[in-house]
Amino acid sequence: MEITVRNNANEVVVSLIGRLDTATSPEASAEITRLLTPFTNIPLLTLDASRLDYISSSGLRILLSLSKRYRPFRVVDAQTQVYEVLDTTGFTKIMTVERAIREISVQGCQVIGIGGVGTVYRLDGDTIIKVFRQGTTIEEVRREINMSKEAFVLGMPTAISFDVVKVPAQDEGGEPCFGLVYELLKAETLSAVIKQNPERLEHYAHLYADLFHQMHDIEVPAGANVSSAIERERRQVQHIRRYFPQESIDMMLSIIDSIPPAQRLLHLDLQTKNAMVQNGELMLIDMGEVGYGHPLLDLAHAYSAMVGLVGDYEKIIGMPRELGTRLWNLAIDHYFRDLPADLVAIRKQQIEVVSCVRNFSWLALSDSFPQEVIKQCQDLFQQRVTNRYDEIMRICKTFDNWTL
């Protein structure tokens, strides 16, 4: 049995290598105590079980003792055989135990979608995998799983991941990334289906609009594990202060603050690569930004992607810009089909104005976007916001007439 201790920024990590059984436990217990004695303050004690091959009842008693002596305490990267022992004996109910994450390669897999926070690959005929950008934390990945479950419970057709995995670095010198595996039988992105069947554009535009309607008709109850979309948007704008002067940040915040409060369910990244067509019906993926708020914000986010996208449109959206813009125009007309034409024109203006925030706030999704993309956004801000600010503020004053 080999034992090491390292002091990270906010935790002390004890790594166990080998077997923690009757023969090794007494010496291991004494060694752990000796190694932890110099630490006068341990905010979090983590036991790294990634190379722990076996644990017996005497080893379990060591874990129990550590959990009582150090709070909080957790076990991470437990291999299958060790995790099953901890689960069977009830230890997973009395302390935090995280199972080791298996590794999956996407080498040679078909890319079916590229977004701001990751790339979606088809693993085989039954499954896809979303590989997150480098730097994405396990907490952010788990948020996406939780938001998928919340949306599903609230009534949305949502693909729910059944496995968190690690994906080896794609480039030399790169870092492994987290991934989410989804089971989607014979499903294709809405972008791919439209590109293959442009003659059915109006049909798919109606499905797309109806998906928005279905979601926006859902009132998120108080106490649900869904966060405020407006608060998230404000945080993202504050995050991009590194790229824009404070005057520009204030302009974006003033637009956000004009949006009326509401409790409707919002996807907040519902472009056509984040909807999968399965058996003729649409199913949502990429649920990491789900929140509650006013539908205006959700439609503005989608408009920003489908019409005002900054970047390689066909690579990101999956179809030519002209086709994507036509789809959006058909979809938004269908979304507002019960309203008079003059009011629809106002709604479209309102959506375009709020999209001016998303045109730039999406840079907060990662800190590793290419410098040329950041420069393009900075150059566009003058054209899309600064030069039109009086007009934008005039339209913002009309937001309150959008009643739900």
N, C-alpha and C positions, 0 to 999 in steps of 0.2 A: 504494500500500500504506500503510495507516494502522496504527500500532502503539501500544497503550496498556498500561500496567502498573499494577496496583492490589495493595495489600497487605491481604489478609484476615487473620482471626485466626490461622489455622494454615497459610496458604499464600500464595504470590505468584502472581498470575494475569496472564499475558501474552495480550492479545487481538489477533488479526490480522484486519484487514478488507481484503478485496480479493483480489488474485492474488499468489501467491508463486511467481514463475517466474524464468527466467534473467535477465530485465531487472531485476526488483525484489529478487532475493535478496541481492546484495552489500550494498546499502544497508540492507536489512532486518536482515541479520546484525549489521552495525555498530550499528544503532539498538537492537536487543535487548540487545547487550552493554553499551551505554552506559546504558540504562535499568535494567539489573540490577546494575550496578557498586555503587551505594550500599547494596545489601542485604548485610550481613555474614553473616546467617544466614537461609537459606531452607529451612524444614522440608519444604516440598512445592512444586514448581514445576508449575503447571498452564497448559497452552496452550489457550485458549478458541478453538475453530475454528468457532464458530457462524456467523461471517460471513466465513469463508475460502472463496472461490469456486473456487479452483484451486490445485493444488500440483504443481510439476515436480520433476525429480531434484535440481536445485540446492536447492529448498526442503526436500526430504527430508534432504539433508545437514545443513541447519540443525537439524532436529529431532533427528537422530542425535547431533550435537554437543551439543545441550542435554541429551539423555538421559544422556550420558556425564559431563557437567560437573555436573549437578544430579540427585541421587537422594534421594527418588523423584521421577519425572517422569511426567506423563500428558497426554494430549490428550483434550479433552472436547467434546461437541456437534458432532462432525464431520458435515458434510452428506454426503449419499449419495455424490456424485461424489468427494469428498475421502476418505471412508472406504474406498471401493472401491480407490483408489490405494494407501492405506496397507495394506489387506488383501492386495492382489495382490502387493505388493512385500515382504511378510513383516514389516512394521513392527508389525502387531498381535500378533506373537509375541514381539517383543523389548521392547515397551513397552505400557503401558496405553492403549488407545484406546477411547473411548466414542462410539458413534454418536448423532447428534442424535435427540431424541425427537419424533415427529410429534404433531400436535395434532388432537384429535377433540372436536367439540361434542356434548353430550347434550341440547341444547335440543329440547324436544318429545318426547323418548324416554320410553317407559313405565318407571316405577319398579317393580321387582319385588322389592326387598328393601332394608331399612334396618337397619344394625347399628351397633355401637359405634364402628367404625373407618371406616365408609364406606357408600355407597349403591350398589346394583346396578341398572343400567338395561338394557333390551333395545335394542340398536342396530338390529337387523333380525331376520329370521327365522332367521338362522344364528348370530348372535353376541350376547353380552352383554358389558357392561363394568362392572367394579367401580371406582368412583371413591372414592378415599381422602379422609379428612377433611383439611382444611387443616393443615399442619404435619407431615404424614407425610413422612419422608425417602425418598430413592431407595433407601437401604440397607434400610429396612423393607419397601419394595415388593419388592425383590429377594429378601429373605428368604422372602416368601410364595411366589415362583416356585420357589425352591430347595426349600422344604418340600413343595410340590406334587410336584415331581420325585422327592424322596426317598420320599414315601408311595406314589407310583405304582410305583417300582422295588421297594418292599417288598410290593406286591401289592394296594394299594387302588384302587378305581375312582375316579380323581381327574381332574378337569378341569384341564388344564395351559394356562396362558396362553401365547399366541404373540406378544404384543406389549405393551410398556410405552408408554404415551402420556401426553400432557399434556391436561388438560381446562380450557378457559377458565373464569374465575370465573363462578359462577352469579348472584352478587349484586353490585350496584354497590359498589366499594371492596374486594371480596374478592380473594383470591389464586388463581392457577391451582393445580390439584391433579393429582396423578399418578393414572393409571388403568391397570387390567389388562384386556386384551381376551381373552375366552374364546370358543372355537367350541363351541356346544352346539346341535345341530340338534334342533328341535322339543322342546326341554326346558322344563319348568316347575318352579318350586320345589315341594317336597313340601307346603309350606303351601297353595299355590294348588290343587294337585290334591286335597288333603283337603277344602278348603273347597268345591270344586266337586262332590265325591263323598263326602259325609259318611256315606253308607250303607256305604262300603267302609273305614270307619275302622279296623276290626280288621285288615284285610289290610295297610294301610299301616303300622299299628303294628308288625306282624310284620316287614315289610321294614326299618323303622327300627331295631328291636331287632337284627335280623340284621346290619345294617351295623355296629353297635357291636361285636357278637360277632366279625365278620370282622376288624375292626381290633384288638381286644383279644387276639386269638389270635396276633398278629404279635409276635415277640420282636425288638426292635431290637438289631442286633449292635453290639458295641463298635467304635468307630471310625466309625460312621455319622454323617452330618452332621445329627443330630437332637439337640436340647438337652434338658436335664433339665426336666421339667414342674414339679417341686417347687421347683427353684431359681428358675424364672421366676415361680411363684406368690409366693414369698417376696419377690422384687424388686418385684412389683406391690403387695404389701401395704405394703412400705417406702415405695413411691412415694406412697401416699395418706396419709402422715403429715400432710400439709398440711390434711386434712379431719377427722382423728380424733385424739383424745388418745393418748399413748403406751400407756396402759392398754388401750385398745381394740385398738391394733396388736398388743400382746403377746397378747391373747386370740386373735386371728386366727392369729398365728404358732404358738401352742400347738396349735391344731387341725391346722395344716399339718404340724407336726413329728410328729404322731401317725400320719400316713399311712405304711404300710409301703413300703419301697423295692421297685421292680420295673422291668422293662425293656420293658414293653408299649407299643405304639404308641397314642398318644392324639391326638384331634383338638382337644379343649379348647374348642370352640365349636360343637358339633354340635346346634344347634337346627334346626327344620324349614325355615328359609329358606336354610340352608347345605347342603341336600341337594337336588339336581336330579333330577327324574324324566325319564328318557330311554329310550324304548322299553320301559317297564314296569320299568326297573331304576334304582337310586339311584346317583348320582355326587356325590362331594364337591366343594365349592368352599370358598373362604375358609379357606385353609390357613396363615394367618399365625401361628397359635398352636400348631401341631403340636409335640409333644414326646414324650418317653418317661417312663413312670412306672407307677403303679398305676391300674387301671381305675376305682377308687373316685373318683379326682379327675376323670376324664372324665365319668362319670355324674353327679357332683355339679354340674359346670359346666352340663351339659344340663338337669338338674333346676332349677337356678337360673333358666335362661331359660324353660323350658317350664311351670314351676309358680310359682316364687317371683319372677318378673320384677318389677323396679322400673321403672315407666314406662308408656308407652302400649302395652299388650300387642298389640292388633290391628295397630297400625302397625309394631311391631318384629317380631312373630312372623308376622303375616299371616293370623291367624284369631282368632275369639273365644276368650277365656281358657278358657271352659268346654270348648270343643272341644279346645283344646291340652292341657288337664289330663287329659281323658279319654284322649286319644292316649297321653300319657306313662304313665298307669296301665296301659293295655293293653300298651304296649311293655315296661315294666319287668317285668311279670308274665311276658311271653314270654321276656325276657332270662334270667330266673331259673327258667325252666320245669322244670329238672331238680332243683331244690332242694326240700326239705320246707318247708311253709308257715311254720313257726316261724322257720326260718333266713331265709326271704325277708323276713319282718317285721323282723328285725334288720338285714338289708342295706338295707332302705328307710330305717330310722332313721339308719344310718351315712351314706348318701347325703345325706339331708336336713341332717345336721349339717355335713358338709363344704361343702354348698352355701351355708351361712351366710357362708363366706369370699368365695365368688364373688359373692354378693349385693352386695358392696362393692368387692372388688378390681378389678372391671371398670372402675372409675373411672380406673384407671391407663392405660387404653387411649388416652386423649386428655386434654389439659389444657384443653379448651374446651367441656366439658359445661355446660349451663345451670345457673345457681345454684340454681334450684328443684329440679332433679334431685339435686344434691349435698345440699341441705337435706333432701329426702325420705329419702335414704339415711342421713343422720345421725340423723334421728328414728326410723327403723326399727331402728337398731342396738341401742338399748335393749331393744326388744321381742324382737328375733330372737336376740340374743346375750347381752347383759348380764343380763337377767332370767332366763335359762335356763342360765347358765354352768356351774353345778354339774352339771346334767343333761347338758349337752354334754360335759363332761370325763368323766363316767361312760361315755357312749357311745364316746368316743374310745379308752377303754381296751379296747374290744372289736374295734378295727380289726385287730389281729394275727390274729384268727381267720379273716380273709378270705384264705384261701390260694388260690394260682393253679395 
